[in-house]
């Protein structure tokens, strides 16, 4: 799968939210400080299984990020 399917409003929201995003800025007081990131993933719903020559599973998940 090479891309994500979404409606035009979702694409516009994504573009608006990340228009001024700077990848070099980190959420720490000092740039040399360590940043610990913990992730949690919760499966909410198995929506569909598509079987062509390759199997695709469509899921609804919730992702939690903890920055410390």
N, C-alpha and C positions, 0 to 999 in steps of 0.2 A: 504494500500500500504506500503510495508515494505522496499522498496529500490528505487533507482533511476536508470533508464535505460540510459546508455550513451555508446558512442563508446570508444574503447581503448585509442585513442589519448586524449580524454577529461579526462579520468581517469589518464593518465600519466601527463597531465598538472596540474590537481588538486593535485596529489602527489608531483610534482616538486615545486609548489607554496607554499605548506604547509609543506614541509619537515623540515624546520628549525623554524616552528611557535612555539612561546612560549605563552601559554594562560595567563601567569602571567604578561606579559608586557602590560601596559595600555598607551594610547597616552596622558599622562599628564606630567607636569613638576615635580610635587610632588605626591608621591603615595597616599597621603591623600586627594588630590584635588578631587572634584566632577566631574564626566563626564556625560554630558547630551547627549543622543543619540536620534535623531529624525529620523523616518523612513517614507518614502513615497513609495507607491506602485501604479504603473500605469498599467492598463490592456491594452495590445496592441492587442491581438488577441485571440479569442476563437477558438482553433484548432479542438477539437473533444469532443464528449460526448459518453462515452462507457457505455452501459447498460448491465451488467450481473445480478447477484443477488445483486451486489452493483454498484452504479453509480460512474463513474470516469469522471471528467472534466479535459481536457488537455488545459492549458492556456499558453500563452506567456506573461510574465509580466516583467516590469522593476522595480528594487528595488533601491531606493536612500537612503543612510545613511548619516546623518549629525552628526558629532561629534563636541561638543562644550565644 
